[in-house]
Amino acid sequence: MMDKAAVNLRLEKVREYHAHLLYSRLSDPILYEYLEDEIPTLSELKQKFKFAALEKSPDNNTMTWLKWVAIAPKHQFVGVVEIGIFDDAYAEIGFMTFADCQKRGYAPSYCSQAIALARERFDFPILHASVNEQNLASRKVLEKLGFELHKVNKNEELIKGKLSDELIYRLIFANPN
C-alpha cells in the first residue's frame, strides 16, 4: 500500500552542499547490497555532487547528468534519483531510497517526478534502467513505473564475490506523431 506522504514529495536539484547533508544516508552499506559500486568517501560524494549540480558526468563528457534528492513534507530526505542522457538520446535512470524510508511507496513517486522533469527538457524515446536480478525492491519500482524487462545480461555483475545477472528494463514513450 502506498504511503499518502509519497504524493507530497518534492525534488530538489542536487548541489555540492547536499554531500554533507546526505553523506550518513548515502554511506549506509544496505544501499550497496546489490551494487558493484563501493561506498563513496565524503570527498568523492562532494566531487560527484559538484558535477551533478553542473549537470555533467565526472567520467563521461557526452552525458547530461540530472540528479535530485527527494524530500518529504517535514524536510526529511528520502532518497536520490538520477537520469543520465547521452548524445545519442540514450537515457538511463538510477535511484536509491534511504534505508529508513524504504517500503513506503516513495520511489515510484519521486522517480515519476524525475522522469517528467527530464522529459520536459529532453526528447529521449526510451528510458533504460539496469538492476541486479537479486534486487527485488528496485525491480518492483521499475515495474510500477511501467518499465518492462528488455534483456538479461548473464553473469554480468560481481556482487560480494558472486556473479549475478544484470536485468535491463526499458520504458518506451509513446511517439507524439
Buried (B, 14 or more C-beta within 10 A) or exposed (E): EEBEBBEEBEBEEBBBEBBEEBBEBBBBEEBBEBBEEEBBEEEEBBBBBBBBBEBBBBEEEEBBBBBBBBBBEEEEBBBBBBBBBBEEEBBBBBBBBBEEBBEBBBBBBBBBBBBEBBBEEEEBEEBBBBBBBBBEEBBEBBEBBBBEEBEEEEEBBEBEEEEBBBBBBBBEBEEEE
